[in-house]
Structures are given as C-alpha cells and as structure tokens.
Amino acid sequence: MLPTATDPHPRPGAAGTATATTATATTATAPPERADRPDRDDLRGAAVRPPAPARPLVRFRSSRPDLLLCGALLLVILLVQGWNITAFPTLSDDEGTYLAQAWAVQQGDGLAHYTYWYDHPPLGWIQLAGLTYLPSLVVPESMTVASMRFAMLAVSAAASVLIYVLARRLWLPRWAAGLAMALFGLSPLSVVLQREIFLDNLAVMWILLAFCLAASPSRHLWHHFGSGLAAATAVLTKETMLVVLPALLVTMWRHSHRDTRKFAVTGAVTACALIGLSYPLFALLNGELLPGAGHVSLIDGITYQMGREGSGFILDPGSGSHGVLRSWLYYDTVLPLGGLAGAVLLLATVRWSVTARALAGPALAVVILALVAMRPSGYLPAMYVIQAVPFLALVLAGGAASVAHAVLRRRRRAGERRALVHGRRALVGVLAVAAAVYVLPRWYDGNRTALTVDANGPYRQAAAWLGSGAADPGSTRILLDDALWLDAVHHGFEPGLGAIWFYKADLDPAVTATLPRGWRDIDYVVSSPTVRRDAADLPNVKAALEHSTAVAVFGTGEDRIEIRRTDRESGS
C-alpha cells in the first residue's frame, strides 16, 4: 500500500518498487521538525539539512551506556553530598523553620508550628513532611535539622537524574550530559546548598521535571499537560520559580510538534494556571485572601515580601547582595560566571546555531534569574542561586559540546591533511586538560571543607544542654531559633509555650498574649548568631538578651552559642 498524504510515517511499499508517487508523498509528509536528535554535523552550527526519515528514538531507560554513566555519576554525587552532611554547613534558622512546619503537618497541628501567615505556599513543607514521615515515625527524636538533611539526598538524586535526561533531550551528546550532571551535583556550591533543607531544592526538582516533559521527543499532548502541572508544583513549592516559566514556555514551543503546538502550549498553560490558582483559592475559602482585623491574609503576605528592605545592588561592594555574591564565588567561580557568559552567548547566536536553539530555554532561564538578582531594590537570599544551578550546568555543558563539535568535525574534508585532523583533536584535548587543571583543584578545596569541617558542634552541645535537666522543661520558657526548636520539643519543652521561636515573641499576637510582662516572662535565651543578628528589631528578644547572664557557652567567636538566663526581677 502506498503512503498517503496523511500518513506521517510511510511504510515500505508491498510491491517493492519505489515510484515517483511514493517519493513525492514521502517528501510532502515528512515532519518539519524531527523528533529524534539531529546529526552531529547539524550541531556544529551549520544550516540544518532537509529532514530525513525519522529514526527510532533511543529511550533513556533502555540505553545501557546512558544508564551506566548516569548511575555511576549518581553514586559519586550521593557519596560526596552525603558525607559529613550533618556537620557542614552550619544549621540555619530557615532549615529549622521548614522542618518544624513539616513536623506540624505530620502532627496534624495545621500548616505551621505557629500561625501560618502566607510567607510561602505550604506545598513545599508538605512534601518535606512526606519525605521525613517514615524516619520520624520509627525514631521520633530523629526529627531534627541535622539528621533530616539526609532526606535532601533523595531530592538531589531525583534532580541529578532529571538533568541528565534533560540534557539528552536537548540534543547534547552523552559525555556532555554527564558533564552537566557532574557540574550540577559536584560543584562545591551545589554540595553546600543542596545538602540544606531548602524549599528551593524541592522546587528545582519539579521545574526540571517540567523541562523534561516539555522537551519530550515523543511530543504527546499529555507530556505538555504534565509539564504545566509540574511547573505549577514548582511555583507552589517556592514562588520565585514563577520567573522561570517564560524559559519553560520557550523550550515547550521549540520541542512541540508544529501541528499540535497550539494545543500543547494552551493545555500546559491552562494546567499550570488552574493548579497555581488553588493557592489564592485556598486563602479565599479560609477568609484570608484580603487584609482584615483578627486574621492573616495572602495580600498582607505578598505586600510584606514585596516591600521588605532590599539588600542593595549586587555589584556594589558595600551591599548585602554583593556579600551574597562573594559567598557564591567563594565556593565556585566557574559555574556562576562561566554559565552566565555562556547563556548570553547562546542567546546571541540562537539564530545561527542549532545548539543555541536547543538550549534557548535554559539560557533564557539563566539570564532572567540574573536580571532579577541584579535589581537594586530587591532582596537577595543566599539560597537564590540554587534555582540557577541546573541551568548554569546545562549551558556550560552545551557550550563545551558546541566547541567540541566545531573543532572535531565528523568527517575529514576533501584534501585535508590527516595532520590537521589530529591537530584539531589535540586542541580539544588541550582545552579539556586546561579546564580540568583550573577547575578541579578549586573544587577539591571547596568539597574538602564540606567533607571534613564540623561547623555544628556548638549546636549539638546546646541541644545536649536542653536535654540535660539544667532547665525544667515543664516550667521553663526559653527563646531559641528554629534550628534548635525541634530539639527542645523532643526534650520535653511545650511547643509554642515552653519552646518559643524567638521571632514569635514579638511578631505573633498568639504568643505575645502569653507574655504579658514581655521579656520578664522568659527564663532563658539561646543566643545563636541568628538571634543576635535579628534581635535589634525585636524589642522583647533584645531586652531579654540585655537582661540576662550566660550560664553556658559553646564554641567561640561569632559562631558561638550562649545559654543565657534572664534576670526576671531586674529593672526595665
């Protein structure tokens, strides 16, 4: 049977002869955008050749070389990220807050361990509650920040596999996909930040899934709908992922089939919007969408986030944002700076280069995130770079693949000397060795710190003091940061009344109502770096520190933790 004009995959004719009619029909019905990866010659940046008959797709799950390479890299990443994970980096109050909120969900006490005030969508720590449920059920006292960092290894594992799959779907060769995975999981910047219990790490996993589905070579409509659902989940996990959605749309547009593109993109946008709108709908149904007396509101939360004091221009040496940038570059300069430069170059050459068009989505994500970080009036948290790391890794790996394809052509040109061929190969080898010599020693130093330094000794000692009986949990009120809050609860201090997250002593009416005499109703303050830093804006906490005496000190310098007993009978 001869193929018809509506048959996109013509079969060999039964008659065994190739007629002019057959050739015409095949040419007319060849898909304008091939579902498989282009030839290596196309990736060199030359004009794309006319479409060839579709080749069978190579599935990741059935490709043994891909599985072996990805599996080997995954084991290395988990080993490096898991080694010394409880001791470095220093426990942060943000980690404690997210874990305490996950604990509240597990206990059935609501969306947070205190009044939930729409600071972030709750889906992030609901997922965290699921990740930590079994360990907390088997060993309840293990529900502390240091030990529950191991849950983040599962998130890192999933994200690492997804970035490999995405790199392959963006037409990168196998070695470049492995390079992207290694950059993502083994950079000291990644090792430090991906260990911590941050919502950004969960959101990155979901946005990578959205990109993988958007770039699916099968081009099924449900893949694009699923991409929209995954993108909405990423935004509801960490709302700042909203700025990456234009880059996802570019990837989906680039990889969808021309005949179904409008349906695919419309379906993805609709799915994303409907799921995303569930958050304001939740607030509306609870009567907490608009500001009003006696309740929190979503609008108040957004207003606070948008109106909080900025950390200055990132290139101003005296700004807080510049300090955050220096902390990133301290661990790794190649990934942030090289990735940003590569993204700009890819977008500038997107008209001429097939590789640039394939990586247009990740490159656009890098540029958008960089522009948001450079707002002079914006607030730049240290974990912000987590969202950019996967796209920086993809852009760098894609740039390396582009250079390799430009130098190592698939075939010798007619009349070209064999020595020139070997010379091109030697040039690629020299560039690879030079990059390794520059990067690997710096990565070694950064990762050696993460694998050997114990930065949380003072926190362990303070947690041990809470359980030593020096303070009676049944009758003592103690202010402390959220990094130690769950430790105090496990040692018998009553949540919210005995163990008080220090911010709430001034900012939560439900807590301040239980402290009619202010700081005089507080027995102890655990003075950590976070408490000392933020006490200036919290009158009760500041007064408690000023009218207290250290009874135990753990650590030295700025990182020390002091147990301070208040003088409840002293003056005002």
TIKOLTI-273277 format. One record per residue (C-alpha): x, y, z; residue in one letter. Coordinates in steps of 0.2 Angstrom, whole numbers, plus 5000, padded with zeros to 4 digits. Each point is the difference from the previous one (the first is absolute). Layout:
BEGIN
px_py_pz_type
X_Y_Z_A
...
END
This chain:
BEGIN
px_py_pz_type
5000_5000_5000_M
5007_5017_4995_L
5001_5013_5014_P
4987_5014_4999_T
5002_5018_5003_A
4993_4998_5018_T
5012_4986_5005_D
5015_5008_5009_P
5010_4984_5002_H
4999_4991_4982_P
5003_4981_5000_R
5010_4991_4986_P
4989_4997_4986_G
4994_4982_4998_A
5004_5000_4981_A
5018_5003_5004_G
5002_5014_4987_T
5003_5018_5004_A
4990_5010_4988_T
5000_5019_4998_A
4983_5001_5009_T
5008_4991_5015_T
5014_5013_5001_A
4989_5014_4998_T
4988_4995_5014_A
5015_4996_5011_T
5007_5017_4998_T
4984_5009_5002_A
4996_4991_5016_T
5017_5000_5008_A
4998_5009_5017_P
5007_5018_5000_P
5008_4998_5017_E
5009_4983_5003_R
4996_4991_5016_A
5017_4992_5001_D
5016_5009_5004_R
5009_5009_4985_P
5016_4994_4992_D
5016_5006_5008_R
5003_5010_4984_D
4984_5010_5004_D
5007_5003_5018_L
5015_5009_4993_R
4989_5015_4996_G
4998_4997_4982_A
4984_5002_4991_A
4988_4985_5004_V
4999_4988_4985_R
4983_4995_4993_P
4991_4988_5012_P
5004_4982_4998_A
4989_4985_5004_P
4997_4999_5019_A
5012_4988_5009_R
4994_4989_5015_P
5001_5010_5016_L
5013_4995_5012_V
4992_4999_5017_R
5010_5004_5016_F
4993_4985_5009_R
5005_4988_4987_S
5017_5008_4996_S
5013_4990_5009_R
5015_5013_4998_P
4989_5014_5006_D
4994_4990_5015_L
5017_4995_5005_L
5007_5017_4998_L
4986_5008_5009_C
5000_4987_5014_G
5019_5002_5003_A
4999_5019_5001_L
4985_4998_5012_L
5009_4989_5012_L
5015_5013_5000_V
4988_5014_5003_I
4990_4992_5014_L
5017_4995_5009_L
5007_5017_4999_V
4984_5009_5005_Q
4996_4988_5014_G
5017_4999_5008_W
5001_5011_5015_N
4983_5007_4996_I
4994_5002_5018_T
5016_5010_5005_A
5002_5012_4985_F
4994_5013_4996_P
4994_5009_5016_T
4981_4997_5004_L
4989_5014_4995_S
4984_5007_5007_D
4992_4998_4983_D
5003_4982_5000_E
4993_4998_5018_G
4985_5010_4995_T
4996_4989_4985_Y
5003_4984_5010_L
4989_5006_5015_A
4986_5005_4988_Q
5002_4982_4992_A
4999_4993_5018_W
4984_5010_5003_A
4992_4992_4984_V
5005_4983_5006_Q
4993_5003_5017_Q
4983_5006_4993_G
5003_5017_5008_D
4997_5010_4984_G
5011_5008_4987_L
5013_5007_5012_A
5006_4998_5018_H
4994_5018_5003_Y
4987_5011_4991_T
5002_4997_4981_Y
5001_5017_4992_W
5003_4996_4982_Y
5018_5004_4999_D
5002_4985_4988_H
4988_4988_4992_P
4999_4985_5012_P
5002_4987_4986_L
5019_5000_5003_G
5000_4994_5018_W
4985_4989_4997_I
5012_4990_4988_Q
5013_5001_5013_L
4988_4993_5013_A
4998_4985_4988_G
5018_4998_4998_L
5004_4999_5018_T
4984_4991_5006_Y
5007_4982_5001_L
5016_5005_5009_P
4991_5011_5012_S
4987_4986_5003_L
5014_4987_5004_V
5011_5011_5010_V
4990_5016_5005_P
5015_5008_5008_E
5009_5000_4983_S
4989_5014_4994_M
5013_5013_5002_T
5009_5011_4987_V
5017_4991_4999_A
4993_4982_4998_S
4986_5004_4988_M
5012_5008_4988_R
5002_4982_4993_F
4982_5002_4993_A
5008_5013_4988_M
5011_4987_4992_L
4984_4992_4992_A
4996_5017_4993_V
5018_5002_4993_S
4999_4983_4993_A
4984_5003_4991_A
5006_5017_4993_A
5017_4993_4995_S
4991_4987_4989_V
4988_5012_4993_L
5014_5012_4994_I
5009_4986_4991_Y
4983_4995_4992_V
4997_5018_4995_L
5017_5002_4993_A
4998_4985_4989_R
4983_5007_4994_R
5008_5017_4996_L
5011_4990_4988_W
5016_5000_5010_L
5012_4985_4997_P
5001_4988_5014_R
5017_5007_5007_W
4992_5017_5001_A
4985_4994_5009_A
5012_4992_5012_G
5009_5016_5002_L
4984_5010_5003_A
4996_4987_5014_M
5017_5001_5008_A
5000_5020_5000_L
4982_4999_5008_F
5004_4988_5013_G
5019_5001_5004_L
5003_5019_5000_S
5005_5006_5017_P
4986_5012_4999_L
4988_4986_4996_S
5007_4989_5014_V
4998_5013_5013_V
4982_5007_4995_L
4992_4983_4995_Q
5004_4992_5016_R
4989_5013_5009_E
4981_4999_5003_I
4995_5013_4988_F
4984_5002_4991_L
5010_5005_4985_D
5007_4983_4998_N
4983_4992_4999_L
4995_5013_4988_A
5015_4997_4988_V
4995_4981_5000_M
4982_5005_4994_W
5006_5013_4987_I
5012_4987_4993_L
4986_4988_4998_L
4990_5013_4991_A
5015_5004_4988_F
5002_4981_4997_C
4982_4998_4995_L
5000_5016_4989_A
5015_4993_4991_A
4993_4982_4998_S
5004_4993_4983_P
4984_4990_4999_S
4990_5017_5000_R
4984_4993_5008_H
4988_5013_5005_L
4999_4992_5018_W
5019_5004_5002_H
4997_5018_4997_H
4985_5000_5012_F
5011_4991_5013_G
5013_5013_4997_S
4987_5014_5005_G
4996_4990_5015_L
5018_4998_5005_A
5003_5018_4998_A
4986_5005_5011_A
5006_4988_5013_T
5017_5008_4999_A
4992_5018_5002_V
4990_4994_5015_L
5015_4992_5008_T
5010_5017_4998_K
4991_5014_4992_E
5016_5008_4993_T
5000_4986_4987_M
4986_5010_4991_L
5014_5010_4991_V
5006_4985_4992_V
4984_4996_4991_L
5004_5010_4984_P
5015_4989_4997_A
4990_4985_5002_L
4987_5006_4988_L
5015_5003_4987_V
5006_4982_5002_T
4982_4994_4998_M
4997_5010_4985_W
5017_4995_4992_R
4997_4981_5003_H
4981_4998_4997_S
4994_4994_4983_H
4995_5014_4988_R
4983_4992_4997_D
4995_4998_5019_T
5010_5015_5007_R
4985_5011_5004_K
4991_4986_5009_F
5016_4995_5009_A
5004_5017_5006_V
4982_5005_5004_T
4998_4984_5010_G
5016_5003_5010_A
4996_5018_5004_V
4982_4995_5005_T
5006_4986_5011_A
5013_5011_5008_C
4988_5015_5003_A
4986_4989_5007_L
5012_4991_5013_I
5009_5016_5004_G
4983_5009_5004_L
4996_4987_5013_S
5011_5010_5012_Y
4990_5016_5000_P
4985_4990_4999_L
5005_4991_5016_F
5003_5018_5008_A
4983_5006_4994_L
4990_4985_5007_L
5009_5002_5017_N
4995_5019_5000_G
5018_5004_4999_E
5002_5007_4983_L
4998_5019_5004_L
5007_5009_5015_P
4988_5002_5015_G
5000_5001_5019_A
5003_4984_5010_G
5008_4989_4986_H
5015_4998_4988_V
4997_5003_4982_S
5009_4995_4983_L
5000_5018_4995_I
5009_5005_5016_D
5013_4986_4997_G
5003_5006_4982_I
5001_5018_5005_T
5013_4996_5013_Y
5011_4990_4988_Q
4999_5013_4987_M
5003_5014_5012_G
5014_4993_5011_R
5016_5009_5000_E
5012_4997_4986_G
5017_4994_5001_S
5007_5012_4988_G
5008_4999_4982_F
5010_4983_4998_I
5015_5009_4992_L
5001_5013_5014_D
5014_4995_5012_P
4992_5006_5015_G
4983_4992_4997_S
4993_4984_5008_G
4997_4993_4983_S
5018_5002_4996_H
5004_4990_5015_G
4989_4986_4995_V
5008_5000_4983_L
5017_4999_5008_R
4994_4985_5010_S
4995_4991_4984_W
5016_5004_4991_L
5010_4994_5015_Y
4994_4983_4997_Y
5000_5000_4981_D
5004_5014_4987_T
4999_4989_4984_V
4981_4995_5002_L
4992_5017_5003_P
5011_5011_4989_L
5004_4987_4986_G
4982_4995_5000_G
4994_5018_4999_L
5012_5004_4986_A
4995_4984_4990_G
4982_5004_5002_A
5002_5018_4993_V
5010_4993_4985_L
4988_4986_4996_L
4985_5012_5000_L
5011_5012_4989_A
5003_4986_4987_T
4983_4991_5001_V
4996_5005_4982_R
5015_4991_4993_W
5004_4986_5011_S
4989_4984_5003_V
5008_4997_5017_T
4995_5018_5005_A
4982_4997_4995_R
5000_4983_5009_A
5006_5009_5016_L
4990_5016_4998_A
4989_4996_5014_G
5014_4996_5013_P
5010_5015_4994_A
4985_5012_5002_L
4997_4993_5017_A
5017_5005_5005_V
4999_5017_4993_V
4983_5003_5009_I
5006_4994_5017_L
5015_5011_4998_A
4990_5016_4996_L
4989_4997_5015_V
5015_4998_5011_A
5007_5016_4993_M
4985_5011_5006_R
5007_5014_5010_P
4984_5000_5012_S
4998_4981_5001_G
5004_4988_5014_Y
5013_4987_4996_L
5001_4984_5011_P
5014_4989_5000_A
4990_4985_4994_M
4994_5009_4984_Y
5014_4993_4990_V
4993_4982_5002_I
4987_5004_4987_Q
5013_5005_4987_A
5012_4986_5003_V
4992_4987_4989_P
4999_5012_4985_F
5017_5007_5003_L
5006_4981_4999_A
4990_4997_4984_L
5007_5016_4991_V
5018_4996_5005_L
4999_4982_4994_A
4991_5006_4984_G
5014_5012_4997_G
5013_4987_5002_A
4991_4989_4988_A
4998_5014_4987_S
5019_5003_5001_V
5004_4982_4998_A
4988_4998_4985_H
5008_5015_4992_A
5017_4994_5001_V
4998_4981_4998_L
4990_4999_4984_R
4992_4983_4996_R
5009_4998_4984_R
5016_5005_4992_R
4998_5013_4987_R
5005_4996_4983_A
5019_5003_4998_G
5003_5004_5018_E
5015_4993_5007_R
4999_4987_5014_R
5012_5010_5010_A
4987_5014_5001_L
4987_4987_5006_V
5012_4995_5014_H
5004_5018_5004_G
4981_5004_5003_R
4999_4985_5011_R
5015_5005_5010_A
4993_5018_5002_L
4984_4993_5008_V
5011_4989_5011_G
5010_5015_5005_V
4985_5011_5004_L
4992_4985_5010_A
5016_4998_5010_V
5002_5019_5003_A
4982_5001_5006_A
5003_4985_5012_A
5016_5007_5007_V
4991_5017_5004_Y
4984_4993_5007_V
5004_4984_5009_L
5012_5006_5013_P
4988_5014_5005_R
4986_4987_5001_W
5011_4989_5010_Y
5003_5014_5013_D
4982_5005_5001_G
4993_4982_5002_N
5014_4995_5012_R
4993_5013_5012_T
4982_4993_4998_A
5007_4983_5003_L
5011_5003_5015_T
4995_5016_5010_V
4988_4998_5015_D
4991_5017_5000_A
4985_4993_5011_N
5009_4995_5016_G
4993_5015_5010_P
4983_4996_4995_Y
5002_4982_5005_R
5006_5005_5017_Q
4986_5013_5002_A
4987_4986_4996_A
5009_4989_5013_A
4998_5014_5013_W
4981_5001_4996_L
4999_4981_5004_G
5011_5000_5015_S
4987_5006_5013_G
5009_5016_5004_A
4983_5008_4996_A
4984_4992_5004_D
4990_4998_4984_P
4984_5000_5009_G
5001_5017_5007_S
5013_5009_4990_T
4998_5012_4985_R
5014_5002_4989_I
5003_5010_4984_L
5010_4992_4986_L
5002_4999_4982_D
4991_4987_4989_D
5016_4990_4997_A
4998_4995_5018_L
4981_5001_5002_W
4997_4981_4996_L
5014_4995_5012_D
4992_5009_5014_A
4983_4993_4996_V
5007_4982_5000_H
5008_5004_5017_H
4983_5004_5007_G
4998_5018_4998_F
4982_5005_4996_E
4998_5005_4982_P
4996_5019_4998_G
5000_5003_5019_L
5015_4992_5007_G
5011_5000_4984_A
4997_5017_4992_I
5007_5004_4982_W
5008_5017_5004_F
4991_5009_4986_Y
4983_4996_5007_K
5004_5008_5017_A
4997_5017_4991_D
4991_4996_4984_L
4986_4988_5004_D
4986_5006_5010_P
4995_4982_5005_A
5017_4999_5009_V
5002_5018_5006_T
4983_4998_5009_A
5008_4986_5011_T
5015_5012_5004_L
4990_5014_5009_P
5016_5006_5009_R
5010_4999_4984_G
5018_4994_5002_W
4997_4997_5019_R
4989_4985_4996_D
5015_4992_4991_I
5013_4989_5010_D
5013_4997_4988_Y
5007_5006_4983_V
5010_4989_4988_V
5011_5013_4992_S
5005_4994_4983_S
5007_5010_4986_P
4983_5002_4993_T
4992_5006_5016_V
5014_5013_5003_R
4999_5006_4982_R
4981_5003_5000_D
4997_5005_5018_A
5002_5018_4996_A
4983_5001_4992_D
4991_4989_5013_L
4998_5010_5016_P
4996_4985_5011_N
5014_4989_4994_V
5012_5015_5001_K
4995_5004_5018_A
5002_4982_5005_A
5017_4999_4993_L
5005_5016_5009_E
4993_4994_5017_H
5007_4983_5000_S
5016_4991_5005_T
5009_4986_4991_A
5000_4984_5009_V
5007_4989_4987_A
5010_5005_4984_V
5004_4988_4986_F
5012_5004_4986_G
5010_5017_4998_T
4999_5016_4990_G
4985_5005_4989_E
4994_4982_4999_D
4998_4996_5018_R
4984_4996_5009_I
4996_5006_5017_E
4987_4994_5012_I
4995_5016_5009_R
4989_5000_5016_R
4989_5016_5001_T
5000_5011_5016_D
4981_5000_5002_R
5000_5012_5015_E
5012_5013_4992_S
4994_5017_4995_G
4992_5005_4983_S
END
